[in-house]
Amino acid sequence: MNDVNISNDIIYIGADDKDIDLFEGQYIVPNGISYNSYLIKDEKNVVMDTVDKRKSEEWLNNLEDVLNGEELDYLVISHLEPDHSYNIGILAEKYPEMKLVGNAKTFAFLPQFFDIENLEARKVLVEEGSKLNIGKHTLQFFMAPMVHWPEVMVTYEQAEKILFTADGFGKFGTLDTEEDWDCEARRYYFNIVGKYGVQVQALLKKVANLDIKMICPLHGPILKENLGHYINKYDIWSSYKPEDDGVFIAYASIHGNTAEAAKALVKILEEKGAKKVSIADLSRDDMAEAVEDAFRYDKLILAAPSYDAKVFTPMEQFLNILISKNYQKRKVGIIENGTWAPTAARCMKEYLEKMKDIDICDTIVTIKTTVKAETLEKMKLLSEEILKC
């Protein structure tokens, strides 16, 4: 079991998964993922969520070690996604007197996952602001619909002032991964929760007046210090405001000519005074990281060749993801490539026009197969335009 110190009465019983290749079947996690679960020991013993099936045995052993023969009274179900709920059925069978704590949506969905004997009698139905006293500790529940499933709720433990945030404030990486929180939390947020900024803002407002000493998410490290930093990041991310002043160049290239233009543009932008320039090859680099950088910076330049009278597939995929994640409030420049009838710029512009508050630069660079002197001059004009305040 991970040696994670929460408090005398609240014990970490989760597990690190270092062998997983793709989280949710799509996100590269080079440093794995943690499945966090917690046991609150009091007059009544309470488990806060279970873990993924990949770590069932380890989790059950952790739980039994900490219970040390005592009964389990409640299971709080914050979120029914399988990486947190897989062991609900196993736990319900193992502890037949255990009550299940959830909201109306939780219990509407639960039978789709498990056949739990005597479920009606075991339900503890909670609503906005409901409280559950278990002795020295009192749990208060706040609904967080669509952060990022409809049944999600967060729990505030009043005695020790701990907020259990479900997938909120989650991060890729195991608990023993030593890395900056912001980058992998940002990649996690925008790719998994990012579409639901309005709902995250609503949740932040609900808990704004709580005295929070610790944040316990279902993925990633327990947050104990400088909580204002993490909450501020979530406020920025969920309001779709740019986090940094910089230019992100996202390019897709078939034969290397568009890549050459994109790399030349990095130097031009730096010479023109750009504070930060980041670049990604959409055909080869992690798409989730490209999405993260698109949201991180206040300016974006798209560069892609024409393909089948539209735009090259990796760029089309990238733009579709940005639409699905509510990309907005950015300045965007366009570079297209085409040997005989360029269509990429028109296609990219059509995608951008489906997004909210996107300022598209008037200067559109068209490459006719390879980069020429006139291409570089046009890219200088684009650089000047996108860097204007």
Sine and cosine of phi, psi and omega as CSV:
sin_phi,cos_phi,sin_psi,cos_psi,sin_omega,cos_omega
0.00,0.00,0.64,-0.77,0.05,-1.00
-0.87,0.49,0.66,-0.75,0.02,-1.00
-1.00,0.08,0.98,0.20,-0.03,-1.00
-0.93,-0.36,0.86,-0.51,-0.02,-1.00
-1.00,-0.08,0.89,-0.45,0.09,-1.00
-0.95,-0.31,-0.89,0.45,0.11,-0.99
-0.28,-0.96,0.03,-1.00,0.01,-1.00
-0.88,0.47,-0.59,0.81,-0.09,-1.00
-0.99,-0.16,-0.26,0.97,-0.03,-1.00
-0.89,-0.45,0.91,-0.42,-0.16,-0.99
-0.88,-0.47,0.70,-0.71,0.06,-1.00
-0.97,0.24,0.77,-0.63,0.02,-1.00
-0.79,-0.61,0.27,0.96,-0.04,-1.00
-0.98,0.21,-0.23,-0.97,-0.09,-1.00
-0.49,-0.87,0.53,-0.85,0.11,-0.99
-1.00,0.01,0.61,-0.79,0.08,-1.00
-0.88,-0.47,0.98,-0.22,-0.04,-1.00
-0.99,-0.11,-0.09,1.00,-0.09,-1.00
-0.98,-0.22,-0.17,0.99,-0.04,-1.00
-0.93,0.38,0.67,-0.74,0.01,-1.00
-0.99,-0.10,-0.67,0.74,-0.02,-1.00
-0.77,-0.64,0.82,-0.58,0.08,-1.00
-0.99,0.10,0.70,-0.71,-0.10,-1.00
0.80,0.60,0.46,0.89,0.08,-1.00
0.94,0.33,0.19,0.98,-0.06,-1.00
-0.51,-0.86,-0.38,0.92,-0.09,-1.00
-0.98,-0.19,0.83,-0.56,0.03,-1.00
-0.93,0.37,0.78,-0.63,-0.01,-1.00
-0.79,-0.62,0.99,0.15,-0.07,-1.00
-0.87,0.50,-0.44,0.90,0.02,-1.00
-0.95,-0.31,0.38,0.93,0.07,-1.00
0.95,0.30,-0.38,-0.93,-0.04,-1.00
-0.46,-0.89,0.45,-0.89,0.14,-0.99
-0.95,-0.31,0.57,-0.82,0.15,-0.99
-0.94,-0.35,0.96,-0.29,-0.12,-0.99
-1.00,-0.03,0.66,-0.75,0.04,-1.00
-0.52,-0.86,0.49,-0.87,-0.13,-0.99
-0.67,-0.74,0.56,-0.83,0.11,-0.99
-0.90,-0.44,0.80,-0.59,0.11,-0.99
-0.98,-0.20,0.88,-0.47,-0.02,-1.00
-0.99,-0.16,0.83,-0.56,-0.03,-1.00
-0.36,-0.93,-0.36,-0.93,0.11,-0.99
-0.85,0.53,-0.55,0.84,0.16,-0.99
-0.88,-0.47,0.70,-0.72,0.02,-1.00
-1.00,-0.06,0.73,-0.68,-0.11,-0.99
-0.78,-0.62,0.77,-0.64,0.16,-0.99
-0.99,-0.14,0.74,-0.67,0.08,-1.00
-0.99,-0.15,1.00,-0.06,0.06,-1.00
0.94,0.34,0.40,-0.92,0.06,-1.00
-0.97,-0.25,-0.38,-0.93,-0.06,-1.00
-0.72,-0.69,0.01,-1.00,0.01,-1.00
-0.93,0.37,0.45,-0.90,-0.01,-1.00
-0.86,0.50,-0.41,0.91,-0.01,-1.00
-0.89,0.45,-0.39,0.92,-0.06,-1.00
-0.82,-0.58,0.41,0.91,-0.05,-1.00
-0.85,0.53,-0.78,0.63,-0.08,-1.00
-0.88,0.48,-0.72,0.69,-0.01,-1.00
-0.89,0.46,-0.67,0.74,-0.02,-1.00
-0.91,0.42,-0.71,0.70,0.01,-1.00
-0.89,0.46,-0.62,0.79,0.06,-1.00
-0.90,0.43,-0.67,0.74,0.04,-1.00
-0.87,0.50,-0.71,0.70,-0.03,-1.00
-0.88,0.47,-0.75,0.67,-0.04,-1.00
-0.91,0.42,-0.59,0.81,0.03,-1.00
-0.88,0.47,-0.67,0.74,-0.06,-1.00
-0.97,0.23,-0.61,0.80,0.04,-1.00
-0.91,0.41,-0.58,0.81,0.06,-1.00
0.80,0.60,0.72,0.69,0.08,-1.00
1.00,0.00,-0.13,0.99,0.02,-1.00
-0.97,0.25,0.30,-0.95,0.05,-1.00
-0.98,0.20,0.37,-0.93,0.11,-0.99
-0.95,-0.31,0.82,-0.57,-0.14,-0.99
-0.99,-0.12,-0.62,0.78,-0.07,-1.00
-0.65,-0.76,0.53,-0.85,0.24,-0.97
-0.86,-0.51,0.88,-0.47,0.09,-1.00
-1.00,0.03,0.83,-0.56,-0.02,-1.00
-0.97,-0.25,0.99,-0.15,-0.01,-1.00
-0.98,0.21,-0.53,0.85,-0.18,-0.98
-0.36,-0.93,0.74,-0.68,-0.11,-0.99
-1.00,-0.06,0.06,1.00,0.04,-1.00
-0.87,0.50,0.64,-0.77,-0.17,-0.99
-0.84,0.55,-0.44,0.90,0.01,-1.00
-0.94,0.34,-0.16,0.99,0.07,-1.00
-0.87,-0.50,-0.31,0.95,-0.16,-0.99
-0.92,-0.38,-0.06,1.00,-0.18,-0.98
-0.80,0.59,-0.58,0.82,-0.13,-0.99
-1.00,-0.07,0.19,0.98,0.01,-1.00
-0.87,0.49,-0.74,0.67,-0.01,-1.00
-0.88,0.47,-0.67,0.74,0.01,-1.00
-0.89,0.46,-0.69,0.73,-0.03,-1.00
-0.93,0.37,-0.65,0.76,0.00,-1.00
-0.89,0.46,-0.59,0.81,0.03,-1.00
-0.97,0.26,-0.62,0.79,-0.05,-1.00
-0.94,0.33,-0.55,0.84,-0.02,-1.00
-0.83,-0.56,0.99,0.15,-0.14,-0.99
-0.90,0.43,-0.30,0.95,0.04,-1.00
-1.00,-0.01,-0.12,0.99,-0.04,-1.00
-0.92,0.39,0.71,-0.71,0.08,-1.00
-1.00,-0.03,0.49,-0.87,0.04,-1.00
-0.95,-0.33,0.81,-0.58,-0.06,-1.00
-0.97,-0.25,0.85,-0.52,0.01,-1.00
-0.30,-0.95,0.03,-1.00,0.02,-1.00
-0.98,-0.22,-0.03,-1.00,-0.07,-1.00
-0.85,0.52,-0.65,0.76,0.02,-1.00
-0.92,0.38,-0.63,0.78,0.04,-1.00
-0.81,0.59,-0.77,0.64,-0.10,-1.00
-0.98,0.20,-0.29,0.96,0.14,-0.99
-0.95,0.31,-0.60,0.80,-0.05,-1.00
-1.00,0.03,-0.47,0.88,-0.16,-0.99
-0.81,0.59,-0.66,0.75,0.01,-1.00
-0.91,0.42,-0.29,0.96,0.09,-1.00
-0.95,0.31,-0.35,0.94,-0.03,-1.00
-0.98,-0.22,-0.63,0.78,-0.15,-0.99
-0.62,-0.79,0.49,-0.87,0.21,-0.98
-0.98,-0.22,0.98,-0.18,-0.08,-1.00
-0.97,-0.23,0.83,-0.55,-0.03,-1.00
-0.90,0.43,0.72,-0.69,0.07,-1.00
0.87,0.49,0.60,0.80,-0.10,-0.99
-0.86,0.51,-0.69,0.73,-0.07,-1.00
-0.85,0.53,-0.65,0.76,-0.02,-1.00
-0.96,0.27,-0.30,0.95,-0.07,-1.00
-0.99,-0.15,-0.08,1.00,-0.03,-1.00
-0.95,0.30,0.67,-0.74,0.26,-0.96
-0.86,-0.51,0.98,-0.20,-0.10,-1.00
-1.00,0.07,0.85,-0.53,0.00,-1.00
-0.90,-0.43,0.43,-0.90,0.02,-1.00
-0.81,-0.58,-0.06,-1.00,0.02,-1.00
-0.82,0.57,0.86,-0.52,0.06,-1.00
0.99,0.10,-0.07,1.00,0.01,-1.00
-0.85,0.53,0.50,-0.86,0.00,-1.00
-0.83,-0.56,0.52,-0.85,0.06,-1.00
-0.75,-0.66,0.92,-0.39,0.01,-1.00
-1.00,-0.01,0.77,-0.64,-0.04,-1.00
-0.85,-0.53,0.23,0.97,-0.04,-1.00
0.76,-0.65,-0.89,-0.45,0.08,-1.00
-0.94,0.33,-0.39,0.92,-0.10,-1.00
-0.96,-0.29,0.59,-0.81,0.08,-1.00
-0.79,-0.61,0.79,-0.61,0.02,-1.00
-0.99,-0.16,0.75,-0.67,0.07,-1.00
-0.87,-0.50,0.68,-0.74,-0.16,-0.99
-0.93,-0.37,0.67,-0.75,0.04,-1.00
-0.78,-0.62,0.79,-0.62,-0.03,-1.00
-0.96,0.27,0.65,-0.76,0.00,-1.00
-0.73,-0.69,0.85,0.53,-0.06,-1.00
-0.86,0.52,0.69,-0.73,0.00,-1.00
0.91,0.41,0.44,0.90,0.20,-0.98
-0.88,-0.47,0.89,0.46,0.12,0.99
-0.81,-0.59,0.26,0.97,0.16,-0.99
-0.89,-0.47,0.29,-0.96,-0.09,-1.00
-0.91,0.41,-0.45,0.90,-0.12,-0.99
-1.00,-0.04,0.00,1.00,-0.13,-0.99
-0.89,0.46,0.66,-0.75,0.14,-0.99
-0.62,-0.78,0.40,-0.91,0.07,-1.00
-0.92,-0.40,0.37,-0.93,-0.09,-1.00
-0.79,-0.61,0.76,-0.65,0.06,-1.00
-0.95,-0.30,0.85,-0.52,0.05,-1.00
-1.00,-0.04,0.92,-0.39,-0.22,-0.97
-0.95,0.30,-0.57,0.82,-0.08,-1.00
-0.93,0.37,-0.70,0.71,-0.05,-1.00
-0.98,-0.22,0.01,1.00,0.11,-0.99
0.86,0.51,0.77,0.64,-0.01,-1.00
-0.93,-0.38,0.73,-0.69,0.05,-1.00
-0.96,-0.28,0.88,-0.47,0.09,-1.00
-1.00,-0.04,0.90,-0.43,-0.30,-0.95
-0.95,-0.30,0.26,0.97,-0.04,-1.00
0.81,0.59,-0.75,-0.66,-0.02,-1.00
-0.98,0.19,-0.20,0.98,0.06,-1.00
-0.88,0.47,0.63,-0.78,-0.02,-1.00
0.89,0.45,0.40,0.92,0.06,-1.00
-0.98,0.20,0.26,-0.96,-0.03,-1.00
-0.47,-0.88,0.58,-0.82,0.17,-0.99
-0.93,0.35,0.36,-0.93,0.04,-1.00
0.97,-0.22,0.57,-0.82,0.06,-1.00
-0.96,0.28,0.21,-0.98,-0.06,-1.00
-0.93,0.37,-0.40,0.92,0.02,-1.00
-1.00,-0.06,0.17,0.99,0.07,-1.00
-0.97,0.22,0.82,-0.57,0.03,-1.00
-0.99,-0.13,0.97,-0.23,0.00,-1.00
-0.34,-0.94,0.31,-0.95,0.05,-1.00
-0.87,0.49,0.71,-0.70,-0.03,-1.00
-0.91,0.41,-0.66,0.75,-0.21,-0.98
-0.84,0.54,-0.75,0.67,-0.15,-0.99
-0.89,0.45,-0.78,0.63,-0.05,-1.00
-0.97,0.23,-0.42,0.91,0.12,-0.99
-0.95,0.32,-0.61,0.79,0.04,-1.00
-0.91,0.41,-0.71,0.70,0.01,-1.00
-0.88,0.47,-0.66,0.75,0.05,-1.00
-0.88,0.47,-0.76,0.65,-0.09,-1.00
-0.87,0.50,-0.82,0.57,-0.15,-0.99
-0.93,0.36,-0.50,0.87,-0.02,-1.00
-1.00,0.09,-0.44,0.90,-0.07,-1.00
-0.95,-0.31,-0.69,0.72,-0.07,-1.00
-0.96,-0.27,-0.26,0.96,-0.25,-0.97
-0.79,0.61,-0.53,0.85,-0.01,-1.00
-0.89,0.45,-0.43,0.90,-0.21,-0.98
-0.97,-0.25,0.72,0.70,-0.01,-1.00
-0.86,0.51,-0.66,0.76,0.00,-1.00
-0.87,0.49,-0.67,0.74,-0.02,-1.00
-0.94,0.35,-0.59,0.81,0.05,-1.00
-0.91,0.41,-0.66,0.75,0.05,-1.00
-0.86,0.51,-0.66,0.76,0.01,-1.00
-0.89,0.46,-0.66,0.75,0.01,-1.00
-0.92,0.40,-0.67,0.74,0.01,-1.00
-0.86,0.52,-0.62,0.79,0.03,-1.00
-0.92,0.39,-0.62,0.78,0.00,-1.00
-0.88,0.48,-0.64,0.77,-0.11,-0.99
-0.99,-0.16,0.09,1.00,-0.10,-0.99
-0.87,0.49,-0.54,0.84,-0.06,-1.00
-1.00,-0.07,0.05,1.00,0.05,-1.00
-0.98,0.21,0.57,-0.82,0.10,-0.99
-1.00,0.05,0.99,-0.14,-0.12,-0.99
-0.97,-0.23,0.85,-0.52,0.03,-1.00
-0.98,-0.20,-0.32,0.95,-0.05,-1.00
-0.40,-0.91,0.58,-0.81,0.07,-1.00
-0.89,-0.45,0.83,-0.56,0.00,-1.00
-0.91,-0.42,0.99,-0.15,0.02,-1.00
-1.00,0.07,0.09,-1.00,0.04,-1.00
-1.00,0.02,-0.19,0.98,0.14,-0.99
-0.68,-0.73,0.62,-0.78,0.10,-0.99
1.00,0.03,0.01,-1.00,-0.15,-0.99
-0.93,0.36,0.45,-0.89,0.15,-0.99
-0.96,0.27,0.76,-0.65,-0.09,-1.00
-0.99,-0.16,0.88,-0.47,-0.11,-0.99
-0.87,-0.50,-0.41,0.91,-0.07,-1.00
-0.81,-0.59,0.42,-0.91,0.07,-1.00
0.79,0.62,0.71,0.71,-0.05,-1.00
-0.88,0.47,-0.46,0.89,0.03,-1.00
-0.86,0.51,-0.55,0.84,0.02,-1.00
-0.89,0.45,-0.73,0.68,-0.05,-1.00
-0.93,0.36,-0.66,0.75,0.01,-1.00
-0.92,0.40,-0.62,0.78,0.05,-1.00
-0.90,0.44,-0.65,0.76,0.05,-1.00
-0.87,0.49,-0.69,0.72,0.01,-1.00
-0.91,0.42,-0.56,0.83,0.05,-1.00
-0.91,0.41,-0.69,0.72,0.03,-1.00
-0.90,0.44,-0.77,0.63,-0.07,-1.00
-0.88,0.47,-0.70,0.71,-0.10,-0.99
-0.98,0.22,-0.24,0.97,0.09,-1.00
-0.99,-0.13,0.04,1.00,0.08,-1.00
0.91,0.42,0.36,0.93,0.07,-1.00
-0.98,0.18,0.59,-0.81,0.08,-1.00
-0.88,0.48,0.57,-0.82,0.00,-1.00
-1.00,-0.03,-0.59,0.81,-0.06,-1.00
-0.72,-0.70,0.49,-0.87,0.10,-1.00
-0.99,0.12,0.95,-0.32,-0.03,-1.00
-0.07,-1.00,0.11,-0.99,0.00,-1.00
-0.88,-0.47,0.79,-0.61,0.11,-0.99
-0.96,-0.28,0.85,-0.53,0.04,-1.00
-0.98,-0.19,0.90,-0.44,0.05,-1.00
-0.94,-0.33,0.89,-0.46,-0.05,-1.00
-0.80,-0.60,0.45,-0.90,0.15,-0.99
-0.75,-0.66,0.70,-0.71,-0.12,-0.99
-0.65,-0.76,0.71,-0.71,-0.02,-1.00
-1.00,0.07,-0.80,0.60,-0.08,-1.00
-0.90,-0.44,0.10,0.99,0.08,-1.00
0.97,-0.25,-0.22,0.98,-0.05,-1.00
-0.95,0.31,-0.65,0.76,0.04,-1.00
-0.93,0.36,-0.57,0.82,0.08,-1.00
-0.88,0.48,-0.66,0.75,0.02,-1.00
-0.87,0.49,-0.67,0.74,0.01,-1.00
-0.91,0.42,-0.68,0.73,-0.02,-1.00
-0.89,0.46,-0.66,0.75,0.00,-1.00
-0.94,0.34,-0.57,0.82,0.09,-1.00
-0.91,0.41,-0.56,0.83,-0.01,-1.00
-0.91,0.41,-0.54,0.84,0.05,-1.00
-0.83,0.55,-0.75,0.66,-0.01,-1.00
-0.90,0.43,-0.65,0.76,0.00,-1.00
-0.89,0.46,-0.72,0.69,-0.01,-1.00
-0.89,0.45,-0.66,0.75,0.02,-1.00
-0.90,0.43,-0.64,0.77,0.05,-1.00
-0.91,0.41,-0.49,0.87,0.00,-1.00
-0.99,0.11,-0.05,1.00,0.10,-0.99
0.98,-0.20,0.24,0.97,0.04,-1.00
-0.86,0.51,0.72,-0.69,-0.04,-1.00
-0.94,0.35,-0.58,0.81,-0.02,-1.00
-0.47,-0.88,0.71,-0.70,0.08,-1.00
-0.79,-0.61,0.82,-0.57,0.06,-1.00
-0.87,-0.49,0.51,-0.86,-0.08,-1.00
-0.64,-0.77,0.57,-0.82,0.02,-1.00
-0.60,-0.80,0.64,-0.77,0.11,-0.99
-1.00,-0.04,0.95,-0.31,-0.10,-1.00
-0.92,0.39,-0.31,0.95,0.04,-1.00
-0.99,0.17,-0.41,0.91,-0.15,-0.99
-0.82,-0.57,-0.55,0.83,-0.07,-1.00
-0.99,0.17,0.25,-0.97,0.00,-1.00
-0.90,0.44,0.89,-0.46,-0.03,-1.00
-0.89,0.46,-0.59,0.81,0.01,-1.00
-0.90,0.44,-0.57,0.82,0.04,-1.00
-0.95,0.31,-0.57,0.82,0.07,-1.00
-0.90,0.45,-0.66,0.75,0.06,-1.00
-0.88,0.48,-0.70,0.72,0.03,-1.00
-0.83,0.55,-0.75,0.67,-0.04,-1.00
-0.93,0.37,-0.53,0.85,0.05,-1.00
-0.87,0.49,-0.63,0.77,0.02,-1.00
-0.98,0.20,-0.48,0.87,-0.08,-1.00
-0.92,0.39,-0.69,0.73,-0.13,-0.99
-0.99,-0.14,0.36,-0.93,-0.08,-1.00
-1.00,0.04,-0.14,0.99,-0.01,-1.00
-0.72,-0.70,0.60,-0.80,-0.05,-1.00
-0.71,-0.70,0.70,-0.72,0.14,-0.99
-0.85,-0.53,0.80,-0.60,0.01,-1.00
-0.97,-0.22,0.75,-0.66,0.02,-1.00
-0.71,-0.70,0.85,-0.52,-0.05,-1.00
-0.35,-0.94,0.46,-0.89,0.08,-1.00
-1.00,0.09,0.31,-0.95,0.12,-0.99
-0.95,0.30,0.50,-0.87,-0.06,-1.00
-0.37,-0.93,0.85,-0.53,-0.02,-1.00
0.79,0.62,0.68,0.73,0.01,-1.00
0.90,0.44,0.32,0.95,0.07,-1.00
-0.72,-0.69,-0.83,-0.55,0.01,-1.00
-0.74,-0.68,0.46,-0.89,-0.06,-1.00
-0.82,0.57,0.67,-0.74,-0.20,-0.98
-0.78,0.62,-0.72,0.69,-0.01,-1.00
-0.86,0.51,-0.58,0.82,0.04,-1.00
-0.94,0.35,-0.64,0.77,0.04,-1.00
-0.88,0.47,-0.65,0.76,0.04,-1.00
-0.89,0.45,-0.70,0.71,0.00,-1.00
-0.86,0.50,-0.72,0.70,-0.02,-1.00
-0.92,0.38,-0.60,0.80,0.07,-1.00
-0.89,0.46,-0.64,0.77,0.03,-1.00
-0.91,0.42,-0.69,0.73,0.01,-1.00
-0.86,0.50,-0.65,0.76,0.05,-1.00
-0.89,0.46,-0.71,0.70,-0.05,-1.00
-0.91,0.40,-0.43,0.90,-0.02,-1.00
-0.99,-0.12,0.18,0.98,0.08,-1.00
0.92,0.38,0.62,0.78,0.05,-1.00
-0.85,0.53,0.70,-0.72,-0.09,-1.00
-0.24,-0.97,0.16,-0.99,0.14,-0.99
0.87,0.50,0.70,0.72,-0.01,-1.00
-0.71,-0.70,0.37,-0.93,0.13,-0.99
-0.99,-0.16,0.74,-0.68,-0.15,-0.99
-0.74,-0.67,0.71,-0.70,0.11,-0.99
-0.93,-0.37,0.39,-0.92,-0.10,-0.99
-0.78,-0.63,0.72,-0.69,0.16,-0.99
-0.80,-0.60,0.78,-0.62,0.03,-1.00
-0.86,-0.51,0.34,-0.94,0.08,-1.00
-0.72,-0.69,0.61,-0.79,0.03,-1.00
-0.16,-0.99,0.71,-0.71,-0.07,-1.00
-0.98,0.20,-0.65,0.76,-0.07,-1.00
-0.82,-0.57,-0.60,0.80,-0.02,-1.00
-0.58,-0.81,0.99,0.17,-0.07,-1.00
-0.86,0.51,0.76,-0.65,0.01,-1.00
-0.81,-0.59,-0.12,0.99,-0.13,-0.99
-0.89,0.46,-0.69,0.72,-0.05,-1.00
-0.89,0.47,-0.72,0.69,0.01,-1.00
-0.86,0.51,-0.69,0.73,-0.03,-1.00
-0.92,0.40,-0.70,0.71,0.01,-1.00
-0.90,0.44,-0.62,0.78,0.01,-1.00
-0.90,0.44,-0.62,0.79,0.04,-1.00
-0.88,0.47,-0.64,0.77,0.06,-1.00
-0.91,0.42,-0.72,0.69,-0.04,-1.00
-0.89,0.46,-0.54,0.84,-0.01,-1.00
-0.94,0.33,-0.22,0.98,0.09,-1.00
-0.99,0.10,-0.15,0.99,-0.03,-1.00
-0.99,-0.12,0.30,-0.95,-0.09,-1.00
-1.00,-0.06,0.72,-0.70,0.12,-0.99
0.82,0.57,0.74,0.67,0.08,-1.00
-0.98,-0.22,0.84,-0.54,0.02,-1.00
-0.99,-0.14,0.97,-0.25,-0.05,-1.00
-1.00,0.02,0.80,-0.60,0.00,-1.00
-0.88,0.48,0.62,-0.79,0.04,-1.00
-0.93,0.38,-0.57,0.82,-0.01,-1.00
-0.97,0.26,0.91,-0.42,0.08,-1.00
-0.92,-0.40,0.82,-0.57,-0.04,-1.00
-1.00,-0.03,0.81,-0.59,0.07,-1.00
-0.91,-0.41,0.87,-0.49,0.06,-1.00
-1.00,-0.09,0.77,-0.64,0.10,-1.00
-0.99,-0.14,0.99,0.13,0.05,-1.00
0.98,0.18,-0.91,0.41,-0.07,-1.00
-0.83,-0.55,0.34,-0.94,-0.01,-1.00
-0.96,0.27,0.80,-0.60,0.03,-1.00
-0.88,-0.48,0.07,-1.00,0.02,-1.00
-0.86,0.51,-0.64,0.77,-0.01,-1.00
-0.93,0.38,-0.48,0.88,0.07,-1.00
-0.90,0.43,-0.71,0.71,0.00,-1.00
-0.89,0.45,-0.62,0.79,0.03,-1.00
-0.91,0.42,-0.64,0.77,0.02,-1.00
-0.93,0.37,-0.58,0.82,0.04,-1.00
-0.93,0.38,-0.52,0.86,0.08,-1.00
-0.90,0.43,-0.65,0.76,0.04,-1.00
-0.90,0.43,-0.67,0.74,0.03,-1.00
-0.88,0.47,-0.67,0.75,0.00,-1.00
-0.88,0.48,-0.69,0.72,0.01,-1.00
-0.89,0.46,-0.66,0.75,-0.03,-1.00
-0.93,0.38,-0.71,0.71,-0.09,-1.00
-0.95,0.31,-0.39,0.92,-0.01,-1.00
-1.00,0.04,-0.13,0.99,0.06,-1.00
-0.91,0.41,0.65,-0.76,0.02,-1.00
-0.92,0.38,0.00,0.00,0.00,0.00
